[in-house]
């Protein structure tokens, strides 16, 4: 409901009454001059003595210690009188003297505190000195007698920095472990190629992209010939070396845009994005020739007198409408290569028909 004009003066009076009832101390504080505020009236010595961090006052020119609080006495395990015999630079190693003087000069020129880190040499219970990393806040401080000193507030951050270093180390180890975990989820542990699970993910991605943009892609399916014979004659460790060797050949033969993967057992597959069958055949020939000419151990005892691979190629969209159909077509082409003598390449029938028609 909107108030009438006759009600407005009453509202103003009521508001004034509420304001006039504010606590007396609020009105007294707000009416103080800047030099009468609690901060100005407070005793600095009380704050100085109560500080949990070490606090020092230094002569503006010589940096002689002119005062030290109880926290500083505890830190150095000595008395205030002994600290007053030292200069600020005596608290650190001689090698840091120039560094300390430089930072104090910077503090003298600034209105706000200048913060830096340095190492102080502290006594230890075993008698030998120890270093402590200190975070120093330095600034000029005006005294009531119109002179100036340098105020130093120092916090021991040794343990804090050690924890930061440990945390960074743990984080790096965690990142390394996460990377290994990621690799294990996407790569075959033996051959370091993509595993079947990740390959199917990549194939699905490429199939959707190819459908959208109307571009081809090819699958090259490879199977190591007479691999069981090789394993039975030379043992499984030797067979594992063959698989690693074939995988290395695939990686070195592929383009940077191709995705070689271990399909399972002695079977490998290469996904070739935006690749027609002609280019896939060139890559397949490179793989086949490199494998048969590679000096695998005991390869001469294989039925073909060498270690070899049978290869099948299928291309989208000519050999199927789905990713599964393309994969099945490439797999069938491999079996055709094996049936026709092994160590050869077979391109699926549908692709061959399209090439002939063209």
BAKETI-939295 format. One record per residue (C-alpha): residue number from 1; residue in three letters; x, y, z. Coordinates in nm, 4 decimals, decimal comma. Example, Ala and Ser with C-alpha at 12.3 -4.5 7.8 and 13.67 -1.06 7.14 Angstrom:
BEGIN
[badren 1 "ala" [1,2300 -0,4500 0,7800]],
[badren 2 "ser" [1,3670 -0,1060 0,7140]],
END
This chain:
BEGIN
[badren 1 "unk" [0,0000 0,0000 0,0000]],
[badren 2 "unk" [0,1405 0,3420 -0,0987]],
[badren 3 "unk" [0,1647 0,5877 0,1919]],
[badren 4 "unk" [-0,0054 0,9253 0,1622]],
[badren 5 "unk" [0,1777 1,2550 0,1805]],
[badren 6 "unk" [0,0339 1,3121 0,5298]],
[badren 7 "unk" [0,2109 0,9976 0,6522]],
[badren 8 "unk" [0,5568 1,0874 0,5170]],
[badren 9 "unk" [0,6557 1,3417 0,7889]],
[badren 10 "unk" [0,5554 1,0886 1,0542]],
[badren 11 "unk" [0,7763 0,8251 0,8919]],
[badren 12 "unk" [1,0669 1,0687 0,8835]],
[badren 13 "unk" [1,0217 1,1512 1,2497]],
[badren 14 "unk" [1,0054 0,7819 1,3410]],
[badren 15 "unk" [1,3268 0,7174 1,1437]],
[badren 16 "unk" [1,4981 1,0067 1,3237]],
[badren 17 "unk" [1,3885 0,8651 1,6595]],
[badren 18 "unk" [1,5418 0,5263 1,5745]],
[badren 19 "unk" [1,8685 0,6910 1,4647]],
[badren 20 "unk" [1,8792 0,8997 1,7796]],
[badren 21 "unk" [1,8584 0,5791 1,9841]],
[badren 22 "unk" [2,1908 0,4396 1,8460]],
[badren 23 "unk" [2,4356 0,3515 2,1251]],
[badren 24 "unk" [2,6242 0,6439 2,2622]],
[badren 25 "unk" [2,9618 0,4890 2,1896]],
[badren 26 "unk" [2,8828 0,4774 1,8143]],
[badren 27 "unk" [2,8140 0,8523 1,8065]],
[badren 28 "unk" [3,1233 0,9211 2,0108]],
[badren 29 "unk" [3,3521 0,7154 1,7866]],
[badren 30 "unk" [3,2198 0,8606 1,4619]],
[badren 31 "unk" [3,2561 1,2128 1,5933]],
[badren 32 "unk" [3,6214 1,1646 1,6820]],
[badren 33 "unk" [3,8945 1,3410 1,4903]],
[badren 34 "unk" [4,1446 1,1162 1,3014]],
[badren 35 "unk" [4,4012 1,1482 1,5807]],
[badren 36 "unk" [4,1502 1,0393 1,8466]],
[badren 37 "unk" [4,0437 0,7040 1,6938]],
[badren 38 "unk" [4,1098 0,3862 1,8943]],
[badren 39 "unk" [4,3890 0,2901 1,6539]],
[badren 40 "unk" [4,5705 0,6188 1,7281]],
[badren 41 "unk" [4,5048 0,5988 2,0991]],
[badren 42 "unk" [4,6204 0,2376 2,1313]],
[badren 43 "unk" [4,9614 0,1692 2,2818]],
[badren 44 "unk" [5,1949 0,0369 2,0108]],
[badren 45 "unk" [5,4135 -0,1278 2,2722]],
[badren 46 "unk" [5,1238 -0,3454 2,3781]],
[badren 47 "unk" [5,0763 -0,4726 2,0198]],
[badren 48 "unk" [5,4544 -0,5073 1,9759]],
[badren 49 "unk" [5,4859 -0,7308 2,2809]],
[badren 50 "unk" [5,1792 -0,9423 2,2030]],
[badren 51 "unk" [5,2709 -1,0232 1,8412]],
[badren 52 "unk" [5,3149 -1,3971 1,7825]],
[badren 53 "unk" [5,5608 -1,3244 1,5003]],
[badren 54 "unk" [5,9071 -1,1883 1,5670]],
[badren 55 "unk" [5,9195 -0,8082 1,5555]],
[badren 56 "unk" [6,2224 -0,5775 1,5473]],
[badren 57 "unk" [6,2769 -0,2039 1,5297]],
[badren 58 "unk" [6,5918 -0,0936 1,3459]],
[badren 59 "unk" [6,7831 0,2306 1,3363]],
[badren 60 "unk" [6,6821 0,3985 1,0110]],
[badren 61 "unk" [7,0410 0,4487 0,8903]],
[badren 62 "unk" [7,2623 0,1867 1,0562]],
[badren 63 "unk" [7,0043 -0,0966 1,0814]],
[badren 64 "unk" [7,1132 -0,1509 1,4408]],
[badren 65 "unk" [6,8458 -0,3384 1,6364]],
[badren 66 "unk" [6,6879 -0,0907 1,8789]],
[badren 67 "unk" [6,4072 -0,3110 2,0087]],
[badren 68 "unk" [6,2909 -0,6725 1,9928]],
[badren 69 "unk" [5,9708 -0,8329 2,1104]],
[badren 70 "unk" [5,9380 -1,1509 2,3241]],
[badren 71 "unk" [5,8615 -1,3645 2,0165]],
[badren 72 "unk" [6,1983 -1,2651 1,8726]],
[badren 73 "unk" [6,3710 -1,3554 2,2008]],
[badren 74 "unk" [6,2110 -1,7008 2,1863]],
[badren 75 "unk" [6,3087 -1,7490 1,8236]],
[badren 76 "unk" [6,6767 -1,6770 1,8882]],
[badren 77 "unk" [6,6713 -1,8257 2,2374]],
[badren 78 "unk" [6,8350 -1,5159 2,3800]],
[badren 79 "unk" [6,7492 -1,1948 2,5631]],
[badren 80 "unk" [6,6422 -0,8595 2,4284]],
[badren 81 "unk" [6,9655 -0,7090 2,5606]],
[badren 82 "unk" [7,1740 -0,9504 2,3541]],
[badren 83 "unk" [6,9684 -0,8795 2,0406]],
[badren 84 "unk" [7,0226 -0,5039 2,0816]],
[badren 85 "unk" [7,3953 -0,5639 2,0299]],
[badren 86 "unk" [7,3306 -0,6855 1,6738]],
[badren 87 "unk" [7,2451 -0,5283 1,3411]],
[badren 88 "unk" [6,9762 -0,6631 1,1126]],
[badren 89 "unk" [7,2358 -0,8185 0,8808]],
[badren 90 "unk" [7,3916 -1,0101 1,1719]],
[badren 91 "unk" [7,0825 -1,2298 1,1813]],
[badren 92 "unk" [7,1637 -1,3875 0,8451]],
[badren 93 "unk" [7,4728 -1,5287 0,6793]],
[badren 94 "unk" [7,7331 -1,2824 0,5529]],
[badren 95 "unk" [7,6566 -1,3828 0,1943]],
[badren 96 "unk" [7,3063 -1,2329 0,2297]],
[badren 97 "unk" [7,4226 -0,8920 0,3516]],
[badren 98 "unk" [7,3922 -0,7159 0,0155]],
[badren 99 "unk" [7,0524 -0,8772 -0,0434]],
[badren 100 "unk" [6,9218 -0,7533 0,2916]],
[badren 101 "unk" [7,0548 -0,3986 0,2407]],
[badren 102 "unk" [6,8905 -0,3867 -0,1024]],
[badren 103 "unk" [6,5517 -0,4886 0,0346]],
[badren 104 "unk" [6,5709 -0,2441 0,3248]],
[badren 105 "unk" [6,6451 0,0374 0,0782]],
[badren 106 "unk" [6,3339 -0,0665 -0,1140]],
[badren 107 "unk" [6,1306 -0,0652 0,2094]],
[badren 108 "unk" [6,2471 0,2898 0,2911]],
[badren 109 "unk" [6,1094 0,4178 -0,0387]],
[badren 110 "unk" [5,7664 0,2614 -0,0018]],
[badren 111 "unk" [5,4603 0,3666 0,1926]],
[badren 112 "unk" [5,3302 0,0112 0,2212]],
[badren 113 "unk" [5,5377 -0,2720 0,3749]],
[badren 114 "unk" [5,7927 -0,4381 0,1489]],
[badren 115 "unk" [5,7859 -0,8173 0,1752]],
[badren 116 "unk" [6,0703 -1,0540 0,0937]],
[badren 117 "unk" [6,2173 -1,3847 0,2064]],
[badren 118 "unk" [6,5577 -1,4592 0,3532]],
[badren 119 "unk" [6,7310 -1,7168 0,5695]],
[badren 120 "unk" [6,8164 -1,6420 0,9321]],
[badren 121 "unk" [7,0707 -1,8400 1,1304]],
[badren 122 "unk" [6,9122 -1,9680 1,4497]],
[badren 123 "unk" [7,0625 -2,1556 1,7445]],
[badren 124 "unk" [6,9828 -2,5241 1,7845]],
[badren 125 "unk" [6,9556 -2,7438 2,0900]],
[badren 126 "unk" [7,2480 -2,9572 1,9710]],
[badren 127 "unk" [7,4723 -2,6538 1,9632]],
[badren 128 "unk" [7,5039 -2,6182 1,5875]],
[badren 129 "unk" [7,3249 -2,3306 1,4088]],
[badren 130 "unk" [7,0370 -2,4040 1,1750]],
[badren 131 "unk" [6,8849 -2,2041 0,8932]],
[badren 132 "unk" [6,5257 -2,0855 0,9003]],
[badren 133 "unk" [6,3398 -1,9401 0,6048]],
[badren 134 "unk" [6,1793 -1,6150 0,7156]],
[badren 135 "unk" [5,9132 -1,4053 0,5482]],
[badren 136 "unk" [6,0084 -1,0455 0,6233]],
[badren 137 "unk" [5,7755 -0,7472 0,6154]],
[badren 138 "unk" [5,9679 -0,4189 0,6421]],
[badren 139 "unk" [5,8428 -0,0589 0,6471]],
[badren 140 "unk" [5,9326 0,2816 0,7959]],
[badren 141 "unk" [5,7631 0,3623 1,1274]],
[badren 142 "unk" [5,7258 0,7162 1,2587]],
[badren 143 "unk" [5,7805 0,7681 1,6315]],
[badren 144 "unk" [5,6204 1,0311 1,8544]],
[badren 145 "unk" [5,9503 1,2212 1,8707]],
[badren 146 "unk" [5,9313 1,2768 1,4911]],
[badren 147 "unk" [6,2116 1,0283 1,4173]],
[badren 148 "unk" [6,1772 0,7141 1,2048]],
[badren 149 "unk" [6,2804 0,3536 1,2498]],
[badren 150 "unk" [6,2454 0,0459 1,0325]],
[badren 151 "unk" [5,9833 -0,1965 1,1568]],
[badren 152 "unk" [6,0550 -0,5633 1,0843]],
[badren 153 "unk" [5,7952 -0,8344 1,1284]],
[badren 154 "unk" [5,9379 -1,1795 1,0571]],
[badren 155 "unk" [5,7516 -1,5078 1,0266]],
[badren 156 "unk" [5,9259 -1,8443 1,0206]],
[badren 157 "unk" [5,7933 -2,0211 0,7105]],
[badren 158 "unk" [6,0452 -2,3074 0,7048]],
[badren 159 "unk" [5,7916 -2,5803 0,7755]],
[badren 160 "unk" [5,5347 -2,4142 0,5526]],
[badren 161 "unk" [5,7794 -2,4142 0,2606]],
[badren 162 "unk" [5,8820 -2,7742 0,3291]],
[badren 163 "unk" [5,5163 -2,8746 0,3205]],
[badren 164 "unk" [5,4693 -2,6839 -0,0066]],
[badren 165 "unk" [5,7663 -2,8677 -0,1590]],
[badren 166 "unk" [5,6317 -3,2024 -0,0371]],
[badren 167 "unk" [5,2850 -3,1187 -0,1665]],
[badren 168 "unk" [5,4302 -3,0231 -0,5055]],
[badren 169 "unk" [5,6265 -3,3491 -0,5120]],
[badren 170 "unk" [5,3173 -3,5511 -0,4221]],
[badren 171 "unk" [5,1170 -3,3654 -0,6863]],
[badren 172 "unk" [5,3801 -3,4429 -0,9495]],
[badren 173 "unk" [5,3762 -3,8104 -0,8505]],
[badren 174 "unk" [4,9965 -3,8077 -0,8611]],
[badren 175 "unk" [5,0012 -3,6539 -1,2089]],
[badren 176 "unk" [5,2493 -3,9214 -1,3201]],
[badren 177 "unk" [5,0309 -4,1975 -1,1766]],
[badren 178 "unk" [4,7209 -4,0467 -1,3372]],
[badren 179 "unk" [4,9031 -4,0353 -1,6711]],
[badren 180 "unk" [5,0007 -4,4014 -1,6300]],
[badren 181 "unk" [4,6434 -4,4852 -1,5386]],
[badren 182 "unk" [4,5176 -4,2982 -1,8435]],
[badren 183 "unk" [4,7689 -4,4803 -2,0628]],
[badren 184 "unk" [4,6610 -4,8135 -1,9176]],
[badren 185 "unk" [4,2982 -4,7331 -1,9948]],
[badren 186 "unk" [4,3726 -4,6448 -2,3585]],
[badren 187 "unk" [4,6899 -4,8387 -2,4484]],
[badren 188 "unk" [4,7890 -5,2033 -2,4678]],
[badren 189 "unk" [5,0467 -5,2667 -2,1966]],
[badren 190 "unk" [5,2693 -5,4938 -2,4058]],
[badren 191 "unk" [5,2817 -5,3128 -2,7402]],
[badren 192 "unk" [5,2025 -4,9559 -2,6234]],
[badren 193 "unk" [4,9558 -4,9245 -2,9111]],
[badren 194 "unk" [4,5948 -4,8204 -2,8537]],
[badren 195 "unk" [4,3917 -5,1047 -2,7042]],
[badren 196 "unk" [4,0708 -5,2475 -2,8483]],
[badren 197 "unk" [3,8479 -5,0401 -2,6186]],
[badren 198 "unk" [4,0026 -4,7088 -2,7207]],
[badren 199 "unk" [4,0197 -4,8142 -3,0848]],
[badren 200 "unk" [3,6438 -4,8715 -3,0941]],
[badren 201 "unk" [3,5944 -4,5248 -2,9448]],
[badren 202 "unk" [3,8175 -4,3681 -3,2123]],
[badren 203 "unk" [3,6434 -4,5679 -3,4857]],
[badren 204 "unk" [3,3014 -4,4489 -3,3718]],
[badren 205 "unk" [3,4236 -4,0870 -3,3693]],
[badren 206 "unk" [3,5715 -4,1141 -3,7183]],
[badren 207 "unk" [3,2624 -4,2894 -3,8560]],
[badren 208 "unk" [3,0334 -4,0100 -3,7316]],
[badren 209 "unk" [3,2663 -3,7456 -3,8758]],
[badren 210 "unk" [3,2882 -3,9271 -4,2112]],
[badren 211 "unk" [2,9077 -3,9552 -4,2323]],
[badren 212 "unk" [2,8625 -3,5861 -4,1546]],
[badren 213 "unk" [3,1157 -3,4565 -4,4064]],
[badren 214 "unk" [3,0846 -3,7286 -4,6712]],
[badren 215 "unk" [3,4504 -3,8322 -4,6582]],
[badren 216 "unk" [3,5990 -4,1839 -4,6655]],
[badren 217 "unk" [3,8089 -4,3662 -4,4088]],
[badren 218 "unk" [3,9844 -4,7021 -4,4288]],
[badren 219 "unk" [4,0612 -4,9855 -4,1902]],
[badren 220 "unk" [4,3745 -5,1963 -4,2342]],
[badren 221 "unk" [4,3490 -5,5291 -4,0508]],
[badren 222 "unk" [4,6769 -5,7195 -3,9931]],
[badren 223 "unk" [4,7279 -6,0735 -3,8631]],
[badren 224 "unk" [5,0718 -6,2275 -3,7934]],
[badren 225 "unk" [5,1059 -6,5415 -4,0074]],
[badren 226 "unk" [5,1621 -6,8776 -3,8320]],
[badren 227 "unk" [5,2021 -6,7049 -3,4987]],
[badren 228 "unk" [5,1002 -7,0181 -3,3037]],
[badren 229 "unk" [5,3758 -7,2084 -3,4828]],
[badren 230 "unk" [5,6261 -6,9427 -3,3811]],
[badren 231 "unk" [5,5086 -6,9500 -3,0177]],
[badren 232 "unk" [5,5173 -7,3308 -2,9996]],
[badren 233 "unk" [5,8703 -7,3445 -3,1419]],
[badren 234 "unk" [6,0293 -7,0462 -2,9655]],
[badren 235 "unk" [5,8195 -6,9892 -2,6539]],
[badren 236 "unk" [5,5811 -6,7169 -2,5498]],
[badren 237 "unk" [5,8481 -6,4616 -2,4447]],
[badren 238 "unk" [5,9891 -6,4759 -2,7984]],
[badren 239 "unk" [5,6363 -6,4430 -2,9337]],
[badren 240 "unk" [5,5835 -6,1342 -2,7188]],
[badren 241 "unk" [5,8973 -5,9821 -2,8719]],
[badren 242 "unk" [5,7516 -6,0426 -3,2179]],
[badren 243 "unk" [5,4304 -5,8640 -3,1217]],
[badren 244 "unk" [5,6287 -5,5693 -2,9852]],
[badren 245 "unk" [5,8374 -5,5630 -3,3026]],
[badren 246 "unk" [5,5305 -5,5660 -3,5308]],
[badren 247 "unk" [5,3743 -5,2906 -3,3199]],
[badren 248 "unk" [5,6864 -5,0772 -3,3610]],
[badren 249 "unk" [5,6756 -5,1295 -3,7363]],
[badren 250 "unk" [5,3122 -5,0170 -3,7430]],
[badren 251 "unk" [5,3930 -4,7018 -3,5452]],
[badren 252 "unk" [5,6855 -4,6157 -3,7713]],
[badren 253 "unk" [5,4934 -4,6881 -4,0916]],
[badren 254 "unk" [5,1786 -4,4910 -4,0062]],
[badren 255 "unk" [5,1198 -4,1252 -4,0693]],
[badren 256 "unk" [5,0700 -3,8937 -3,7742]],
[badren 257 "unk" [4,6937 -3,8877 -3,8452]],
[badren 258 "unk" [4,6576 -4,2682 -3,8366]],
[badren 259 "unk" [4,5651 -4,4722 -3,5291]],
[badren 260 "unk" [4,7396 -4,8119 -3,4999]],
[badren 261 "unk" [4,5945 -5,0435 -3,2340]],
[badren 262 "unk" [4,6273 -5,3953 -3,1032]],
[badren 263 "unk" [4,2983 -5,5652 -3,1780]],
[badren 264 "unk" [4,3746 -5,8761 -2,9750]],
[badren 265 "unk" [4,6238 -6,1632 -2,9714]],
[badren 266 "unk" [4,8368 -6,1387 -3,2871]],
[badren 267 "unk" [4,5835 -5,9140 -3,4646]],
[badren 268 "unk" [4,6412 -5,5451 -3,5287]],
[badren 269 "unk" [4,4309 -5,2766 -3,6932]],
[badren 270 "unk" [4,5015 -4,9297 -3,8313]],
[badren 271 "unk" [4,2339 -4,6612 -3,8574]],
[badren 272 "unk" [4,3143 -4,4258 -4,1437]],
[badren 273 "unk" [4,0944 -4,1119 -4,1279]],
[badren 274 "unk" [3,9956 -3,9396 -4,4530]],
[badren 275 "unk" [4,1767 -4,2092 -4,6508]],
[badren 276 "unk" [4,0572 -4,3785 -4,9699]],
[badren 277 "unk" [4,1437 -4,7423 -5,0404]],
[badren 278 "unk" [4,4302 -4,6533 -5,2805]],
[badren 279 "unk" [4,6216 -4,4682 -5,0075]],
[badren 280 "unk" [4,5409 -4,7407 -4,7563]],
[badren 281 "unk" [4,6915 -4,9978 -4,9938]],
[badren 282 "unk" [5,0191 -4,7999 -5,0085]],
[badren 283 "unk" [5,0391 -4,7980 -4,6281]],
[badren 284 "unk" [4,9488 -5,1673 -4,6059]],
[badren 285 "unk" [5,2214 -5,2582 -4,8559]],
[badren 286 "unk" [5,4756 -5,0596 -4,6549]],
[badren 287 "unk" [5,3799 -5,2512 -4,3409]],
[badren 288 "unk" [5,3808 -5,5912 -4,5110]],
[badren 289 "unk" [5,7214 -5,5406 -4,6771]],
[badren 290 "unk" [5,8800 -5,4038 -4,3603]],
[badren 291 "unk" [5,7589 -5,6994 -4,1535]],
[badren 292 "unk" [5,8816 -5,9658 -4,3974]],
[badren 293 "unk" [6,2242 -5,7984 -4,4247]],
[badren 294 "unk" [6,2657 -5,7435 -4,0504]],
[badren 295 "unk" [6,5243 -5,9721 -3,8849]],
[badren 296 "unk" [6,2972 -6,1373 -3,6287]],
[badren 297 "unk" [6,4694 -6,4092 -3,4258]],
[badren 298 "unk" [6,4189 -6,7616 -3,5671]],
[badren 299 "unk" [6,2004 -6,6203 -3,8480]],
[badren 300 "unk" [6,3617 -6,8545 -4,1037]],
[badren 301 "unk" [6,1969 -7,1526 -3,9332]],
[badren 302 "unk" [5,8491 -7,0233 -4,0118]],
[badren 303 "unk" [5,6457 -7,2149 -4,2746]],
[badren 304 "unk" [5,6982 -6,9304 -4,5238]],
[badren 305 "unk" [6,0689 -6,9063 -4,4379]],
[badren 306 "unk" [6,0150 -6,5660 -4,2787]],
[badren 307 "unk" [5,7808 -6,3872 -4,0445]],
[badren 308 "unk" [5,4970 -6,2150 -4,2299]],
[badren 309 "unk" [5,1516 -6,0633 -4,1944]],
[badren 310 "unk" [4,8262 -6,1079 -4,3834]],
[badren 311 "unk" [4,6331 -5,7859 -4,4394]],
[badren 312 "unk" [4,2743 -5,6931 -4,5231]],
[badren 313 "unk" [4,1439 -5,3478 -4,6169]],
[badren 314 "unk" [3,7911 -5,2073 -4,6015]],
[badren 315 "unk" [3,6807 -4,8523 -4,6785]],
[badren 316 "unk" [3,3778 -4,6457 -4,5803]],
[badren 317 "unk" [3,1271 -4,5926 -4,7346]],
[badren 318 "unk" [3,1840 -4,8590 -5,0032]],
[badren 319 "unk" [3,2162 -5,1601 -4,7732]],
[badren 320 "unk" [2,9444 -5,0896 -4,5182]],
[badren 321 "unk" [2,7110 -4,8305 -4,3699]],
[badren 322 "unk" [2,8142 -4,8744 -4,0071]],
[badren 323 "unk" [3,1476 -4,8891 -3,8279]],
[badren 324 "unk" [3,0781 -5,2513 -3,7349]],
[badren 325 "unk" [3,0188 -5,3426 -4,1010]],
[badren 326 "unk" [3,3473 -5,1817 -4,2082]],
[badren 327 "unk" [3,5359 -5,3655 -3,9330]],
[badren 328 "unk" [3,3732 -5,6955 -4,0295]],
[badren 329 "unk" [3,4595 -5,6393 -4,3963]],
[badren 330 "unk" [3,8267 -5,5759 -4,3103]],
[badren 331 "unk" [3,8329 -5,8883 -4,0913]],
[badren 332 "unk" [3,6864 -6,0990 -4,3739]],
[badren 333 "unk" [3,9491 -5,9586 -4,6108]],
[badren 334 "unk" [4,2230 -6,0787 -4,3741]],
[badren 335 "unk" [4,0862 -6,4323 -4,3837]],
[badren 336 "unk" [4,0815 -6,4120 -4,7620]],
[badren 337 "unk" [4,4517 -6,3203 -4,7541]],
[badren 338 "unk" [4,5265 -6,6193 -4,5302]],
[badren 339 "unk" [4,3185 -6,8507 -4,7483]],
[badren 340 "unk" [4,5049 -6,7385 -5,0606]],
[badren 341 "unk" [4,8538 -6,8059 -4,9275]],
[badren 342 "unk" [4,9246 -6,5445 -4,6564]],
[badren 343 "unk" [5,1764 -6,2570 -4,6692]],
[badren 344 "unk" [4,9457 -6,0640 -4,8985]],
[badren 345 "unk" [4,6879 -5,7841 -4,9042]],
[badren 346 "unk" [4,3188 -5,8292 -4,9825]],
[badren 347 "unk" [4,0851 -5,5395 -5,0544]],
[badren 348 "unk" [3,7174 -5,6180 -4,9944]],
[badren 349 "unk" [3,5051 -5,7220 -5,2900]],
[badren 350 "unk" [3,2743 -5,4213 -5,2702]],
[badren 351 "unk" [3,5693 -5,1813 -5,2908]],
[badren 352 "unk" [3,7131 -5,3698 -5,5850]],
[badren 353 "unk" [3,3779 -5,3485 -5,7630]],
[badren 354 "unk" [3,3584 -4,9733 -5,7054]],
[badren 355 "unk" [3,7110 -4,9308 -5,8414]],
[badren 356 "unk" [3,6273 -5,1336 -6,1508]],
[badren 357 "unk" [3,3064 -4,9384 -6,2076]],
[badren 358 "unk" [3,4984 -4,6101 -6,1796]],
END
